[in-house]
């Protein structure tokens, strides 16, 4: 049986830990959608989605393309 996190660097493991703690915060859960909508209005959809994908999105999704999914599967 292989370990799920065996190929992750220390920095990535710390990032995952912080994101998982953030996701369990009631403050984050209650206000994240509102803050995302405000960021859409101020910064635009492209920049906000870029920021989300490069911060927490990369932990929960494989990416935006089939190629990135195939790379993660391998």
BELHU-V168790 format. One record per residue. N is the residue number from 1. RES is the residue in one small letter. PHI is phi in radians with two decimals (NA if undefined). D_CENTER is the distance of its C-alpha to the mean C-alpha in Angstrom with 1 decimal. Layout:
BEGIN
n->[N & N]
res->[RES & RES]
phi->[PHI & PHI]
d_center->[D_CENTER & D_CENTER]
END
This chain:
BEGIN
n->[1 & 2 & 3 & 4 & 5 & 6 & 7 & 8 & 9 & 10 & 11 & 12 & 13 & 14 & 15 & 16 & 17 & 18 & 19 & 20 & 21 & 22 & 23 & 24 & 25 & 26 & 27 & 28 & 29 & 30 & 31 & 32 & 33 & 34 & 35 & 36 & 37 & 38 & 39 & 40 & 41 & 42 & 43 & 44 & 45 & 46 & 47 & 48 & 49 & 50 & 51 & 52 & 53 & 54 & 55 & 56 & 57 & 58 & 59 & 60 & 61 & 62 & 63 & 64 & 65 & 66 & 67 & 68 & 69 & 70 & 71 & 72 & 73 & 74]
res->[x & x & x & x & x & x & x & x & x & x & x & x & x & x & x & x & x & x & x & x & x & x & x & x & x & x & x & x & x & x & x & x & x & x & x & x & x & x & x & x & x & x & x & x & x & x & x & x & x & x & x & x & x & x & x & x & x & x & x & x & x & x & x & x & x & x & x & x & x & x & x & x & x & x]
phi->[NA & -1.61 & -1.35 & -1.18 & -1.78 & -1.15 & -1.68 & -1.50 & -1.32 & -1.09 & -1.09 & -1.17 & -1.11 & -1.17 & -1.07 & -1.09 & -1.06 & -1.12 & -1.15 & -1.12 & -1.14 & -1.07 & -1.17 & -1.62 & -1.42 & -1.10 & -1.05 & -1.13 & -1.08 & -1.31 & -2.03 & -1.17 & -1.15 & -1.10 & -1.16 & -1.14 & -1.13 & -1.13 & -1.12 & -1.03 & -1.22 & -1.41 & -1.73 & 1.67 & -1.20 & -1.08 & -1.14 & -1.10 & -1.13 & -1.06 & -1.12 & -1.14 & -1.11 & -1.52 & -1.82 & -1.78 & -1.11 & -1.17 & -1.39 & -1.71 & -2.23 & -1.40 & 2.58 & -1.78 & -2.35 & -1.15 & -1.04 & -1.19 & -1.14 & -1.11 & -1.07 & -1.20 & -1.15 & -1.18]
d_center->[26.3 & 23.5 & 20.9 & 17.3 & 16.1 & 19.2 & 17.9 & 15.0 & 16.1 & 16.7 & 14.3 & 11.4 & 12.8 & 13.1 & 9.5 & 8.7 & 11.7 & 10.9 & 7.6 & 9.8 & 12.6 & 11.1 & 10.3 & 14.0 & 15.4 & 17.7 & 17.5 & 13.8 & 14.5 & 17.6 & 16.7 & 13.1 & 14.6 & 17.5 & 15.6 & 13.6 & 17.0 & 18.6 & 16.2 & 17.0 & 20.6 & 20.7 & 18.5 & 18.5 & 16.3 & 15.6 & 14.6 & 12.4 & 10.5 & 10.6 & 9.2 & 6.2 & 5.7 & 6.7 & 5.0 & 1.8 & 2.4 & 4.3 & 4.4 & 5.4 & 7.2 & 9.8 & 9.9 & 12.2 & 15.5 & 17.6 & 18.3 & 14.8 & 15.0 & 18.5 & 17.5 & 15.1 & 17.9 & 20.4]
END
